[in-house]
Amino acid sequence: MDVLIERCVGIDIGKDEVVACVRTPATQGRVRRRQTRTFAAFTSSLEAMADWFAAEWLAELLEHGLLRGSFVPPPVIRQLRDLTRYRKRPIQDHRRVPAHPEDP
């Protein structure tokens, strides 16, 4: 049969699990690539499946040279970012606690 869609996913949804198969183009005259994974029918597992699909798409973009490397800031900026995040967390947590016991 002729291939009409180069990259596709088939998903078999069951009560307890979801089985997904990703089919991708062949490389250098080889047969099409196929990768199958099984996921539990829980939200966290289904989110992992969605992440797997997204990673596959990113891999194809990279294969075609359509992605640039991520920006990694110098160590000084990373340390400043960590310090800012560290300081921000206690302030946000403090705002969640009511000032008076009768406050909602």
GIGIKA-V237174 format. One record per helix or strand of 2 or more residues. SS is the DSSP state (2 for helix, 1 for strand). FROM is the first residue (numbers start at 1). TO is the last residue. If there is no record, write none. Layout:
[[SS/FROM/TO] [SS/FROM/TO]]
This chain:
[[1/8/13] [1/17/24] [1/33/40] [2/43/63] [2/75/96]]
